[in-house]
Amino acid sequence: MAIFDDEPKKKARPHEIGQDLALLSADELSERIGILRDEIVRLEAELKSKGTTKSAAEALFRRG
């Protein structure tokens, strides 16, 4: 089956919101939970950064 060996393998998406979870194993679910927790931390850090930037801008314009 050399034909199939040469084809690039498709990467599975880490997680897609709303996808059917019934076909995933417990290990796959745990892995996805970890991925999503890491993403939440990243999103919260960005939100905090934007809040800090906004506060600094507001303080600058209040002085002027």
Stockholm file with secondary structure:
# STOCKHOLM 1.0

chainA/1-64         MAIFDDEPKKKARPHEIGQDLALLSADELSERIGILRDEIVRLEAELKSKGTTKSAAEALFRRG
#=GR chainA/1-64 SS CHHHHTSCCCCCCSCCTTCCCTTSCHHHHHHHHHHHHHHHHHHHHHHHHHHHHHHHHHHHHHHC
#=GC SS_cons        CHHHHTSCCCCCCSCCTTCCCTTSCHHHHHHHHHHHHHHHHHHHHHHHHHHHHHHHHHHHHHHC
//
